[in-house]
Amino acid sequence: MAAPGLTQTATLPEIRARVNAFVLRWRGETRERAEKDSFWNDFLQIFGIDRRRYGVFEYVARRYTTGRHGFVDLLIPGQMAVEHKSRGENLDEAMVQLIDYIPSLQVHDLPHMLVVCDFETFVLYDLIERSEVRFSIDVLPSYVERFLFLAGYTNTWIADETEEEANLQATRLLARLHDALSESGYTGHPLRVLLTRLLYILFADDTQVWSKNLFHDYIRVKTAEDGSDLGRRLTELFEVLDTPHEERSRNLDADLREFSYVNGGLFEETLRSPTCDTGMRRDLLAACLFQWSRISPAIFGSLFQNVMTPAERRRLGAHYTSSLIRNSGHRVRDQQ
């Protein structure tokens, strides 16, 4: 059953697509007063929530320790309270401030999740479990399940649906990259090898084969927004991944030097560089934001085949069967 205040029931694929778009739009924002309301309006829209019907900005509350009145930046009654700060401010102090307001709230308004944020970093405190988690906006898609209560989902429903939806989303992300490259004239064997390499890199980036999100940051920082140098940058990375650390140039870019050597020949073959554009770069960054650690390596072969076969992809679009996952024996991992 959907929570009150929802404009419509949001499906998990819709939520995952919206959270990726949210991250791309808001990464790098710093102005608290100018943009925080828009930031949280957009955040709630991820889950299909109309803030004007459901949430309250500047909710009047009283500090427990001082008795003075102040404001909770955003209150979703009965669910979540938010304190928002300008980028770089002390979020631990902000959490203490938010907790100090809680005793003054009406019983029916008491939230079970407290959130402080400065655009760049989220800190979540679960009042029921008495647990805290901290993460950057770049990895918000990996933590979106912690907010699914806003869309009316229960933990049981999420556990039943996560595997199927995760694999469907992964297939869509790979299919988007495949189609864009194919339409540009990059086809056949080079395309298959390129996608296999990208799939490995995306998984490695999320499972800390090297520093988490290293590839995402490399693409975001080191490539032009129009994608004109993306193919060349990927080729450079492939060469580095195929080179042991002791054989790498001393003049190698510091960011590339952080990537681990990948043995086994996956990056050995020389490929011609694809010609990329803004859309391809955007699609690759969106794929980086997906939580690839939820996909079992045991099903990568079948997942890749599904991406490359148009007929199978049409069937996936209509109804995605989870038999592939069940046959592999894969189970959702606890990411906490």
C-alpha positions in Angstrom: 0.0 0.0 0.0 1.4 3.4 -0.9 2.1 6.0 1.8 -0.2 9.0 2.1 0.9 12.0 0.0 2.2 10.0 -2.9 1.3 11.5 -6.3 1.4 7.9 -7.6 2.9 4.6 -6.6 6.5 4.6 -7.8 7.9 1.3 -9.1 11.4 0.3 -8.2 12.7 0.8 -11.8 11.2 4.3 -11.8 12.8 5.1 -8.4 16.2 3.9 -9.5 16.0 5.9 -12.8 15.0 9.0 -10.9 17.7 8.7 -8.2 20.4 8.5 -10.9 19.0 11.6 -12.6 18.8 13.4 -9.2 22.5 12.7 -8.5 23.6 13.9 -12.0 21.6 17.1 -11.5 22.6 18.0 -7.9 26.2 16.8 -7.6 28.4 19.9 -6.8 25.7 22.2 -5.5 26.8 24.3 -2.4 24.2 27.0 -1.7 22.0 26.1 1.2 19.5 28.9 1.3 19.2 29.4 -2.5 18.7 25.7 -3.4 17.9 23.5 -0.4 14.1 23.6 -0.9 14.5 22.7 -4.5 16.9 19.9 -3.6 14.5 18.3 -1.2 11.5 18.8 -3.5 13.4 16.9 -6.2 14.6 14.3 -3.7 11.0 13.5 -2.6 9.9 13.3 -6.3 12.2 10.3 -6.6 9.6 8.4 -4.6 6.5 10.0 -6.1 5.9 12.4 -3.2 4.4 15.8 -3.6 6.1 17.8 -0.8 3.3 20.4 -0.6 0.8 17.7 0.3 3.0 15.6 2.5 6.0 17.5 4.0 6.6 20.7 5.9 9.6 23.0 5.4 10.7 25.0 8.4 8.7 23.1 10.9 8.6 25.0 14.2 10.1 23.0 17.1 11.8 23.6 20.4 15.3 22.6 21.5 15.2 20.1 24.4 18.4 21.3 26.0 17.8 25.1 25.8 14.0 25.5 25.5 14.5 27.9 22.6 12.4 27.7 19.5 13.9 26.9 16.1 13.0 25.1 12.9 13.4 21.6 11.5 14.3 22.2 7.9 12.0 19.5 6.5 9.6 17.1 8.3 7.8 14.2 6.7 5.4 13.5 9.6 5.8 10.1 11.1 8.7 9.2 8.8 11.7 11.5 8.3 13.2 14.8 9.7 15.9 16.7 7.8 18.5 19.3 8.8 20.2 20.8 5.8 23.5 22.7 5.9 25.7 24.5 3.4 28.5 22.3 1.9 31.4 21.7 4.3 29.5 22.5 7.6 29.8 20.2 10.5 27.2 17.4 10.0 27.8 15.8 13.4 26.8 19.1 15.1 23.8 19.3 12.7 22.7 15.8 13.8 23.0 16.7 17.5 20.8 19.8 16.7 18.2 17.7 14.9 18.0 15.1 17.7 17.5 17.9 20.2 14.3 18.9 18.4 12.7 15.5 18.5 11.3 15.5 22.1 9.2 18.6 21.2 7.4 17.0 18.3 3.8 15.7 18.5 3.6 12.0 19.0 2.0 11.4 15.6 4.7 13.5 13.9 7.7 11.6 15.4 10.0 10.4 12.6 12.0 7.1 12.6 14.7 8.4 10.3 16.8 11.5 10.8 18.8 12.9 7.9 21.4 15.7 7.8 22.9 16.8 4.5 25.1 19.4 2.9 24.4 18.6 -0.7 27.6 16.5 -0.9 27.2 14.1 2.1 24.2 12.4 3.7 24.2 11.2 7.3 21.2 8.9 8.2 20.3 8.0 11.8 17.7 5.3 12.3 15.9 6.0 15.6 14.4 2.5 15.8 17.6 0.5 15.1 19.9 3.2 16.7 22.2 3.0 13.7 24.0 5.6 11.6 25.3 5.5 8.1 27.2 8.2 6.1 27.7 8.4 2.3 28.3 10.9 -0.5 25.7 11.9 -3.0 27.6 10.0 -5.7 26.6 6.7 -4.1 23.0 7.7 -3.2 21.7 5.1 -5.7 23.4 2.4 -3.6 21.5 3.5 -0.5 18.1 4.4 -2.1 16.6 1.3 -0.5 17.0 2.9 2.9 14.4 5.5 1.8 11.9 3.2 0.1 9.6 3.6 3.2 8.8 7.0 1.7 7.2 5.3 -1.3 5.2 2.9 1.0 7.3 -0.2 0.5 7.8 -2.6 3.4 11.1 -4.4 4.0 9.5 -7.7 3.1 8.3 -6.5 -0.3 11.7 -5.0 -1.0 13.5 -8.3 -0.3 11.2 -10.2 -2.6 11.7 -7.7 -5.5 15.3 -6.6 -5.3 17.0 -9.4 -7.3 14.6 -9.2 -10.2 14.6 -5.4 -10.4 18.4 -5.1 -10.0 19.0 -7.4 -12.9 16.5 -5.7 -15.1 18.0 -2.3 -14.3 21.5 -3.6 -15.1 20.3 -5.0 -18.4 18.8 -1.7 -19.4 22.0 0.2 -18.5 24.2 -2.1 -20.6 21.6 -2.1 -23.5 21.7 1.7 -23.6 25.5 1.7 -23.9 25.4 -1.1 -26.5 22.8 0.7 -28.7 24.6 4.1 -28.6 27.9 2.5 -29.6 26.3 0.4 -32.3 24.5 3.4 -33.8 27.8 5.2 -34.0 29.3 2.4 -36.1 31.2 0.6 -33.4 29.9 -2.9 -33.9 30.9 -6.6 -34.0 33.8 -8.1 -32.0 35.2 -4.7 -30.8 31.8 -3.8 -29.4 31.5 -7.1 -27.6 34.9 -6.9 -26.1 34.4 -3.2 -25.1 31.1 -4.0 -23.2 32.7 -7.0 -21.5 35.5 -4.8 -20.2 33.1 -2.1 -19.1 31.0 -4.6 -17.3 34.0 -5.9 -15.4 35.1 -2.3 -14.6 31.7 -1.3 -13.3 31.6 -4.3 -11.0 35.1 -3.7 -9.8 34.4 -0.1 -9.1 31.5 -1.0 -6.8 33.2 -4.0 -5.1 36.5 -2.2 -4.2 38.8 -4.2 -6.5 40.4 -0.7 -6.4 39.2 2.3 -4.5 35.4 2.5 -4.6 34.1 4.8 -7.4 37.6 5.3 -8.8 36.4 4.7 -12.4 33.3 6.9 -11.9 35.5 9.7 -10.7 38.0 9.2 -13.5 35.3 9.5 -16.2 33.6 12.4 -14.4 36.8 14.5 -13.9 39.1 13.4 -16.7 36.7 13.5 -19.7 35.1 16.4 -21.5 31.4 16.9 -21.0 30.8 16.4 -24.8 32.3 13.0 -24.6 34.8 13.8 -27.4 37.8 12.3 -25.5 35.9 9.5 -23.8 37.0 6.8 -26.2 40.7 7.8 -25.9 40.5 7.9 -22.1 39.0 4.4 -22.1 41.8 3.1 -24.3 44.4 4.6 -22.0 42.7 2.9 -19.0 42.6 -0.5 -20.7 46.3 -0.3 -21.4 47.0 0.6 -17.7 44.8 -2.3 -16.5 46.8 -4.7 -18.6 50.1 -3.4 -17.2 51.6 -4.6 -13.9 52.4 -1.8 -11.5 56.1 -2.3 -11.7 56.1 -1.9 -15.5 54.0 1.3 -15.6 55.5 4.6 -16.7 56.8 6.8 -13.9 55.0 9.7 -15.7 51.6 8.0 -15.6 48.7 10.1 -14.5 48.2 9.8 -10.7 44.6 8.8 -11.1 45.4 6.0 -13.6 48.2 4.8 -11.3 45.5 3.9 -8.6 43.9 1.3 -10.8 44.8 -2.3 -10.0 46.5 -4.6 -12.6 44.0 -7.1 -14.1 45.6 -10.4 -14.9 44.1 -12.9 -17.3 44.2 -11.2 -20.7 40.8 -9.3 -20.5 42.5 -6.1 -21.5 45.3 -7.5 -23.6 43.8 -7.1 -27.0 44.1 -3.7 -28.7 40.8 -2.1 -29.7 40.2 0.9 -31.8 38.8 3.7 -29.8 35.1 4.4 -30.1 33.9 7.8 -31.1 31.7 9.1 -28.2 29.4 12.0 -27.6 27.6 13.7 -24.7 24.8 11.0 -24.5 27.3 8.1 -24.3 29.2 9.8 -21.5 26.0 10.5 -19.7 24.9 6.8 -20.1 28.3 5.6 -18.8 28.1 7.9 -15.7 24.6 6.7 -15.1 25.8 3.1 -15.2 28.6 3.9 -12.8 26.0 5.0 -10.2 24.2 1.6 -10.3 25.0 -0.8 -7.4 26.7 -3.5 -9.4 27.7 -5.4 -6.3 24.1 -6.6 -6.2 24.7 -8.5 -9.5 26.3 -12.0 -9.1 29.3 -12.5 -11.3 27.8 -16.0 -12.0 25.1 -14.5 -14.2 27.3 -12.0 -16.1 27.5 -14.2 -19.1 23.8 -14.5 -19.5 23.2 -10.8 -18.6 25.7 -9.9 -21.4 23.9 -12.2 -23.9 20.6 -10.6 -23.0 22.0 -7.1 -23.7 23.4 -8.2 -27.1 20.3 -10.1 -28.4 17.5 -7.7 -29.5 14.8 -10.4 -29.4 15.6 -11.3 -25.8 15.7 -7.7 -24.8 12.2 -7.2 -26.1 11.0 -10.0 -23.9 12.8 -8.5 -21.0 11.0 -5.2 -21.6 7.7 -6.9 -21.3 8.4 -9.3 -18.4 11.7 -10.1 -16.8 11.9 -13.6 -15.4 14.0 -14.2 -12.3 14.7 -17.9 -13.2 18.2 -16.9 -14.3 19.0 -15.6 -10.9 17.4 -18.5 -9.1 19.3 -21.0 -11.2 22.6 -19.3 -10.4 21.9 -19.6 -6.7 22.5 -15.8 -6.3 21.1 -14.1 -3.3 21.0 -10.4 -2.5 23.9 -9.2 -0.5 23.6 -7.2 2.7 25.3 -3.9 1.8 25.2 -2.5 5.3 
